[in-house]
Amino acid sequence: MKPKPLPKLKLHGFNNLTKSLSFNIYDVCYAATPAEQERYIAYIDEAYNSERLTQILTNVSNIIGANILNIAHQDYDPQGASVTMLIAEEPIASERLSNRESPGPLAGDAIACHLDKSHITVHTYPESHPDNGISTFRVDIDVSTCGRISPLRALNYLIHSFESDIVIADYRVRGFTRDINGEKYFIDHQINSIQNYLSKDSRERYQMIDVNVYQEYIFHTKMMLKDFDLNNYLFMVDKQDVPPREQAEIEKRVRREMMEIFYGRNLRKGLEI
């Protein structure tokens, strides 16, 4: 259920509310041999290089209503990339900010941005398990804005840009602003969960867990895809070409990897999933 918007406030002076949205986004894949694992890592590294990440963050800046002042980006050896943008806030109509039915377009990636006195950071981390064929691609994203613009407008775009298997998201509001009578406001929008700002298709596709501290304006949501199709986790192989017993073993490994990431702990070897 979406929260009711707060009444429009007439503010005095600079709005120094800082709104920070942080992600860990994971893609999980099975690549049977060391050579296949290397090809998967190379594929991911090319697909999410600094050039593409720059375009993704450019889109994020447009979505939240910011002007890009400067861009720095870097590709790493052997893999991984980062991008940093210096951006400045532009005026945003309050009607846009109060439109809770459409918090942002659908479609993210790895980069870093700075918003005047705020920032967006994205970094990629491709890696492989040394002996069981599992490879994971992690993207860390931070979008932190000061003033009227809201990082929540880019929430759905970032999730959809990565076709994410697992998303671990944090949102926090810090600082305060004042109205024309001098009264402080420590938040300028209603929220009781990050889920309030997820699109309908995301809410339907993902299993979600919340841990929220309402009085401190801290919101934490974990998301994991509900549906499991082994073909989505095999690299350059169709499950029809894999013997049934091997399919079962691969699925067990992939599911265990996802569950461990989702719950943030190791699972005992014999655990049934």
C-alpha positions in Angstrom: 0.0 0.0 0.0 1.4 3.4 -1.0 1.5 6.0 1.8 -0.5 9.2 1.5 1.7 12.2 0.3 2.4 14.9 2.9 0.7 18.2 2.3 2.8 20.6 0.2 5.2 22.6 2.4 6.3 26.2 1.8 10.0 26.0 2.7 12.4 28.7 3.9 16.0 28.7 2.8 18.0 25.8 1.6 16.5 22.3 2.0 19.4 20.2 3.4 17.6 16.9 3.7 20.0 14.2 2.5 18.2 11.2 1.0 20.5 8.2 0.4 19.6 5.1 -1.6 22.1 2.2 -1.6 22.1 -1.1 -3.4 23.9 -4.4 -3.6 22.7 -6.0 -6.8 23.7 -9.6 -7.7 23.6 -11.7 -10.9 24.3 -15.4 -10.4 25.5 -17.8 -13.1 26.7 -21.4 -13.4 29.8 -21.9 -15.7 31.1 -25.5 -15.5 34.8 -25.2 -16.3 37.5 -22.6 -15.5 37.5 -21.6 -19.2 33.7 -21.0 -19.2 34.0 -19.0 -15.9 36.7 -16.8 -17.6 34.4 -16.2 -20.6 31.5 -15.3 -18.3 33.6 -12.8 -16.4 34.9 -11.4 -19.6 31.4 -11.1 -21.0 30.1 -9.3 -17.8 33.1 -7.1 -17.8 32.5 -6.0 -21.3 28.7 -5.7 -21.0 29.1 -3.4 -17.9 32.2 -1.5 -18.8 32.7 2.1 -17.7 31.2 3.5 -21.0 27.9 1.7 -20.5 27.9 2.6 -16.8 28.4 6.2 -17.7 25.3 6.0 -19.9 23.3 4.4 -17.1 24.2 7.1 -14.6 23.4 9.7 -17.2 20.0 8.3 -17.3 19.8 8.2 -13.5 20.7 11.9 -13.4 18.0 12.7 -15.9 15.4 10.7 -14.0 16.0 12.3 -10.7 16.3 15.8 -12.3 20.0 16.7 -12.0 22.5 18.4 -14.2 25.8 16.7 -14.9 28.8 18.9 -14.3 31.7 16.4 -14.7 32.3 12.7 -15.3 35.2 10.4 -14.3 35.3 6.7 -15.1 37.7 3.8 -14.9 37.9 0.2 -16.1 40.1 -2.1 -13.9 42.5 -4.9 -14.7 41.6 -7.8 -14.6 37.9 -6.8 -14.3 35.5 -4.3 -12.8 34.6 -0.7 -13.4 33.7 2.6 -11.6 32.2 5.9 -12.7 31.9 9.2 -10.9 29.7 12.1 -11.9 29.6 15.6 -10.4 26.1 16.8 -10.7 23.9 19.7 -9.5 20.3 20.0 -8.6 17.8 21.7 -10.9 14.4 22.9 -10.0 11.8 20.1 -9.6 8.0 20.8 -9.6 6.5 19.6 -6.3 3.8 17.8 -8.3 6.5 15.5 -9.7 7.8 14.7 -6.3 4.4 13.9 -4.9 3.5 11.5 -7.8 3.8 8.3 -5.8 2.1 6.3 -8.5 5.0 6.8 -10.8 8.2 7.1 -8.7 10.5 6.5 -11.8 10.9 4.7 -15.1 11.7 1.1 -15.4 15.0 -0.4 -16.4 21.2 0.5 -13.4 24.6 -0.3 -13.2 28.0 0.4 -11.7 29.2 4.1 -11.3 29.6 7.0 -8.9 28.1 10.4 -9.0 28.4 13.6 -7.0 25.3 15.8 -6.7 26.6 19.3 -5.7 26.8 18.3 -2.0 25.5 14.8 -2.8 26.8 11.8 -4.7 26.0 8.7 -6.7 28.5 5.8 -6.7 28.6 2.6 -8.7 31.2 -0.1 -8.7 31.2 -3.6 -10.3 32.7 -6.8 -8.8 32.6 -9.9 -11.1 33.9 -13.1 -9.3 33.9 -16.9 -9.5 33.7 -19.7 -6.9 37.0 -21.6 -7.1 35.6 -25.1 -7.3 31.8 -25.4 -7.8 31.2 -23.5 -11.0 29.2 -20.6 -9.5 30.0 -17.1 -10.7 28.5 -13.9 -9.3 28.4 -10.3 -10.5 27.9 -7.7 -7.8 27.1 -4.1 -8.4 27.3 -1.6 -5.5 25.3 1.6 -6.1 24.8 4.7 -3.9 22.6 7.6 -4.8 22.6 10.4 -2.3 20.8 13.7 -3.0 20.4 16.9 -1.1 17.3 19.1 -1.4 14.1 18.4 -3.3 15.3 15.8 -5.8 14.8 12.2 -4.7 16.9 9.1 -5.5 13.8 6.9 -5.2 12.7 8.1 -8.6 15.6 6.0 -10.1 14.8 2.9 -8.0 12.9 0.9 -10.6 15.2 1.9 -13.5 18.3 0.6 -11.6 16.7 -2.7 -10.7 15.5 -3.3 -14.3 18.8 -2.3 -15.8 20.6 -5.3 -14.3 17.9 -7.9 -14.6 18.8 -8.5 -10.9 18.5 -11.9 -9.2 19.0 -10.4 -5.7 18.7 -6.8 -4.6 19.6 -5.6 -1.1 18.5 -2.0 -0.7 18.9 0.7 2.0 17.2 4.1 2.1 17.9 6.7 4.8 16.9 10.4 5.3 19.3 12.7 7.2 19.3 16.3 8.2 16.3 18.7 8.2 14.7 21.6 6.4 12.5 24.4 7.7 9.2 25.9 6.7 8.6 29.7 6.5 7.7 29.7 10.2 11.0 28.1 11.2 9.6 24.7 12.1 11.9 21.8 11.4 11.0 18.9 9.1 13.2 15.8 9.2 11.5 14.2 6.2 9.5 15.8 3.4 7.7 12.7 2.0 5.7 9.7 3.4 7.4 6.3 3.4 7.0 3.2 5.5 9.0 0.8 3.2 11.2 0.9 0.0 8.5 -1.3 -1.4 6.2 1.7 -1.6 8.2 2.9 -4.5 8.6 -0.4 -6.4 6.7 -0.9 -9.6 4.0 -3.5 -9.7 6.0 -6.0 -11.8 8.9 -5.9 -9.3 6.6 -6.5 -6.3 5.2 -9.5 -8.1 8.5 -10.9 -9.3 10.5 -10.8 -6.0 10.3 -12.3 -2.6 10.9 -9.5 -0.2 11.9 -9.0 3.5 11.9 -5.6 5.3 13.8 -4.4 8.3 12.8 -0.8 9.0 13.6 1.7 11.8 10.8 4.2 11.3 11.8 6.6 14.0 15.3 7.0 12.5 14.1 7.1 8.9 16.0 4.0 8.0 14.5 1.5 5.6 16.0 -1.9 4.5 14.6 -4.3 1.9 16.0 -7.6 0.6 14.6 -8.9 -2.7 15.1 -12.3 -4.4 13.5 -13.6 -7.6 10.6 -16.0 -6.9 10.6 -18.0 -10.2 13.5 -20.2 -11.0 14.3 -21.3 -14.5 17.7 -23.1 -14.8 18.2 -21.8 -18.3 18.5 -18.3 -16.9 21.5 -19.4 -14.8 23.5 -21.5 -17.4 26.2 -19.7 -19.4 26.1 -20.6 -23.1 24.4 -23.9 -22.4 20.8 -25.1 -22.6 19.5 -27.3 -19.8 18.2 -29.8 -22.4 21.8 -30.6 -23.1 22.6 -31.3 -19.4 21.7 -34.7 -17.9 18.8 -34.6 -15.4 21.0 -35.5 -12.4 23.5 -32.8 -13.3 20.7 -30.3 -13.7 19.5 -31.1 -10.2 23.0 -30.6 -8.7 23.5 -27.3 -10.6 20.1 -26.0 -9.4 21.0 -26.9 -5.8 24.3 -25.0 -6.0 22.7 -22.0 -7.6 19.8 -21.8 -5.2 22.1 -22.2 -2.2 24.3 -19.3 -3.5 21.2 -17.1 -3.8 19.9 -18.1 -0.4 23.2 -17.4 1.3 23.4 -14.0 -0.3 19.8 -13.2 0.5 20.0 -14.2 4.1 23.6 -13.1 4.6 24.9 -16.3 6.1 26.4 -19.7 5.1 24.0 -22.6 4.9 25.0 -26.1 6.1 25.8 -28.5 3.2 22.8 -30.8 3.7 20.2 -28.0 3.9 17.1 -28.7 1.7 16.1 -25.6 -0.3 
